[in-house]
């Protein structure tokens, strides 16, 4: 499944714009296509930000601490663009609950076109501060 494929069913204004585009003369059609593409990109960006915020909040709820990292740069050949890059500190006694939450989140969002990459456990580098020298 792909989130782009379901945009028109989620946003009636896109379906309406698509209908207007189909009946427009060629010159106007080009401009309407550009406008429709811009609307879709904005909706995708907004939806991705919303999902990223929800996922982060859900994961943070079962973690002892968390850090939001900068998003990696996307390449021109990449199939997908990252929308969340976060690190979570999980207590050993909460690891199973954390892993279960990860599975729930993946199950909820994978059919909507989102892909998740979880790695670890890793040493807690992000949660250690250096002493002043």
C-alpha atoms as a printed R data frame, in Angstrom:
    type eleno elety resid chain resno       x      y       z
1   ATOM     1    CA   UNK     A     1   0.000  0.000   0.000
2   ATOM     2    CA   UNK     A     2   1.084  3.536  -0.645
3   ATOM     3    CA   UNK     A     3  -0.112  6.670   1.108
4   ATOM     4    CA   UNK     A     4  -0.058  8.539  -2.214
5   ATOM     5    CA   UNK     A     5  -2.624  6.134  -3.653
6   ATOM     6    CA   UNK     A     6  -5.157  6.885  -0.937
7   ATOM     7    CA   UNK     A     7  -4.773 10.665  -0.819
8   ATOM     8    CA   UNK     A     8  -7.758 11.421  -3.040
9   ATOM     9    CA   UNK     A     9 -10.006  9.189  -0.957
10  ATOM    10    CA   UNK     A    10  -8.835 10.980   2.189
11  ATOM    11    CA   UNK     A    11  -9.089 14.507   0.813
12  ATOM    12    CA   UNK     A    12 -12.206 15.367  -1.207
13  ATOM    13    CA   UNK     A    13 -10.587 18.584  -2.450
14  ATOM    14    CA   UNK     A    14  -7.994 16.512  -4.325
15  ATOM    15    CA   UNK     A    15 -10.665 14.436  -6.040
16  ATOM    16    CA   UNK     A    16 -12.468 17.655  -6.965
17  ATOM    17    CA   UNK     A    17  -9.243 19.142  -8.359
18  ATOM    18    CA   UNK     A    18  -8.668 15.936 -10.361
19  ATOM    19    CA   UNK     A    19 -12.154 16.233 -11.920
20  ATOM    20    CA   UNK     A    20 -11.532 19.893 -12.822
21  ATOM    21    CA   UNK     A    21  -8.225 18.909 -14.380
22  ATOM    22    CA   UNK     A    22  -9.826 16.248 -16.584
23  ATOM    23    CA   UNK     A    23 -12.244 18.736 -18.162
24  ATOM    24    CA   UNK     A    24  -9.758 21.621 -18.523
25  ATOM    25    CA   UNK     A    25  -8.256 22.744 -21.838
26  ATOM    26    CA   UNK     A    26  -4.572 21.735 -22.368
27  ATOM    27    CA   UNK     A    27  -2.964 25.015 -21.220
28  ATOM    28    CA   UNK     A    28  -5.060 25.221 -18.096
29  ATOM    29    CA   UNK     A    29  -4.636 21.484 -17.510
30  ATOM    30    CA   UNK     A    30  -0.872 21.909 -17.182
31  ATOM    31    CA   UNK     A    31  -1.286 24.596 -14.518
32  ATOM    32    CA   UNK     A    32  -3.914 22.560 -12.672
33  ATOM    33    CA   UNK     A    33  -1.635 19.483 -12.719
34  ATOM    34    CA   UNK     A    34   1.149 21.516 -11.129
35  ATOM    35    CA   UNK     A    35  -1.255 22.859  -8.502
36  ATOM    36    CA   UNK     A    36  -2.584 19.354  -7.777
37  ATOM    37    CA   UNK     A    37   0.952 17.970  -7.447
38  ATOM    38    CA   UNK     A    38   1.844 20.758  -5.001
39  ATOM    39    CA   UNK     A    39  -1.298 20.040  -2.952
40  ATOM    40    CA   UNK     A    40  -0.457 16.328  -2.822
41  ATOM    41    CA   UNK     A    41   3.128 17.004  -1.736
42  ATOM    42    CA   UNK     A    42   1.936 19.294   1.042
43  ATOM    43    CA   UNK     A    43  -0.622 16.741   2.216
44  ATOM    44    CA   UNK     A    44   2.008 13.983   2.200
45  ATOM    45    CA   UNK     A    45   4.416 16.148   4.182
46  ATOM    46    CA   UNK     A    46   1.727 17.028   6.701
47  ATOM    47    CA   UNK     A    47   0.562 13.408   7.067
48  ATOM    48    CA   UNK     A    48   4.140 12.194   7.503
49  ATOM    49    CA   UNK     A    49   4.830 14.808  10.189
50  ATOM    50    CA   UNK     A    50   1.648 13.833  12.023
51  ATOM    51    CA   UNK     A    51   2.501 10.123  11.941
52  ATOM    52    CA   UNK     A    52   6.100 10.821  13.004
53  ATOM    53    CA   UNK     A    53   4.931 12.865  16.001
54  ATOM    54    CA   UNK     A    54   2.443 10.177  17.040
55  ATOM    55    CA   UNK     A    55   4.996  7.387  16.696
56  ATOM    56    CA   UNK     A    56   7.559  9.349  18.697
57  ATOM    57    CA   UNK     A    57   5.038 10.046  21.466
58  ATOM    58    CA   UNK     A    58   3.946  6.398  21.585
59  ATOM    59    CA   UNK     A    59   7.531  5.133  21.751
60  ATOM    60    CA   UNK     A    60   8.532  7.753  24.294
61  ATOM    61    CA   UNK     A    61   5.703  6.594  26.568
62  ATOM    62    CA   UNK     A    62   7.398  3.198  27.055
63  ATOM    63    CA   UNK     A    63  10.987  4.487  27.175
64  ATOM    64    CA   UNK     A    64  12.959  5.904  30.090
65  ATOM    65    CA   UNK     A    65  14.274  8.726  27.883
66  ATOM    66    CA   UNK     A    66  14.401  9.727  24.237
67  ATOM    67    CA   UNK     A    67  16.304 11.968  21.852
68  ATOM    68    CA   UNK     A    68  15.134 13.313  18.508
69  ATOM    69    CA   UNK     A    69  17.954 13.250  15.976
70  ATOM    70    CA   UNK     A    70  18.298 15.237  12.770
71  ATOM    71    CA   UNK     A    71  16.760 13.545   9.769
72  ATOM    72    CA   UNK     A    72  19.254 12.040   7.343
73  ATOM    73    CA   UNK     A    73  19.537 13.729   3.989
74  ATOM    74    CA   UNK     A    74  17.492 12.001   1.353
75  ATOM    75    CA   UNK     A    75  19.207 11.001  -1.852
76  ATOM    76    CA   UNK     A    76  17.808 11.429  -5.335
77  ATOM    77    CA   UNK     A    77  17.719  7.641  -5.761
78  ATOM    78    CA   UNK     A    78  16.128  6.833  -2.406
79  ATOM    79    CA   UNK     A    79  12.705  5.228  -2.626
80  ATOM    80    CA   UNK     A    80  11.578  6.712   0.673
81  ATOM    81    CA   UNK     A    81  12.311  9.750   2.763
82  ATOM    82    CA   UNK     A    82  12.886  9.556   6.504
83  ATOM    83    CA   UNK     A    83  10.334 11.416   8.614
84  ATOM    84    CA   UNK     A    84  11.574 10.452  12.085
85  ATOM    85    CA   UNK     A    85  14.998  9.679  13.502
86  ATOM    86    CA   UNK     A    86  14.921  9.056  17.234
87  ATOM    87    CA   UNK     A    87  16.829  7.225  19.938
88  ATOM    88    CA   UNK     A    88  15.128  5.648  22.940
89  ATOM    89    CA   UNK     A    89  16.600  4.603  26.259
90  ATOM    90    CA   UNK     A    90  14.742  1.520  27.457
91  ATOM    91    CA   UNK     A    91  15.096 -0.073  30.859
92  ATOM    92    CA   UNK     A    92  15.838 -3.787  30.745
93  ATOM    93    CA   UNK     A    93  12.603 -4.612  32.565
94  ATOM    94    CA   UNK     A    94  10.652 -2.579  29.968
95  ATOM    95    CA   UNK     A    95  12.317 -4.046  26.881
96  ATOM    96    CA   UNK     A    96   9.528 -6.555  26.122
97  ATOM    97    CA   UNK     A    97   6.862 -3.846  26.451
98  ATOM    98    CA   UNK     A    98   8.907 -1.568  24.211
99  ATOM    99    CA   UNK     A    99   9.343 -4.283  21.588
100 ATOM   100    CA   UNK     A   100   5.593 -5.049  21.701
101 ATOM   101    CA   UNK     A   101   4.841 -1.351  21.177
102 ATOM   102    CA   UNK     A   102   7.206 -1.316  18.182
103 ATOM   103    CA   UNK     A   103   5.334 -4.274  16.671
104 ATOM   104    CA   UNK     A   104   1.984 -2.544  17.224
105 ATOM   105    CA   UNK     A   105   3.212  0.651  15.575
106 ATOM   106    CA   UNK     A   106   4.615 -1.176  12.558
107 ATOM   107    CA   UNK     A   107   1.358 -3.102  12.178
108 ATOM   108    CA   UNK     A   108  -0.694  0.079  12.371
109 ATOM   109    CA   UNK     A   109   1.265  2.079   9.810
110 ATOM   110    CA   UNK     A   110   2.829 -0.348   7.314
111 ATOM   111    CA   UNK     A   111  -0.360 -0.665   5.251
112 ATOM   112    CA   UNK     A   112  -0.432  3.118   4.988
113 ATOM   113    CA   UNK     A   113   2.876  3.185   3.127
114 ATOM   114    CA   UNK     A   114   5.237  3.774   6.042
115 ATOM   115    CA   UNK     A   115   8.390  1.708   6.484
116 ATOM   116    CA   UNK     A   116  10.206  1.401   9.803
117 ATOM   117    CA   UNK     A   117  13.790  0.532  10.596
118 ATOM   118    CA   UNK     A   118  14.517 -0.265  14.218
119 ATOM   119    CA   UNK     A   119  17.998 -1.233  15.362
120 ATOM   120    CA   UNK     A   120  19.526 -2.007  18.701
121 ATOM   121    CA   UNK     A   121  19.871 -2.401  21.512
122 ATOM   122    CA   UNK     A   122  22.871 -0.095  21.435
123 ATOM   123    CA   UNK     A   123  25.026  1.428  24.168
124 ATOM   124    CA   UNK     A   124  23.441  4.556  25.645
125 ATOM   125    CA   UNK     A   125  25.778  7.043  23.919
126 ATOM   126    CA   UNK     A   126  23.033  9.594  23.336
127 ATOM   127    CA   UNK     A   127  22.169  9.775  27.012
128 ATOM   128    CA   UNK     A   128  25.633 10.372  28.461
129 ATOM   129    CA   UNK     A   129  26.978 13.886  28.858
130 ATOM   130    CA   UNK     A   130  30.662 14.730  28.930
131 ATOM   131    CA   UNK     A   131  32.126 16.150  32.092
132 ATOM   132    CA   UNK     A   132  33.591 19.636  31.694
133 ATOM   133    CA   UNK     A   133  37.312 19.554  31.087
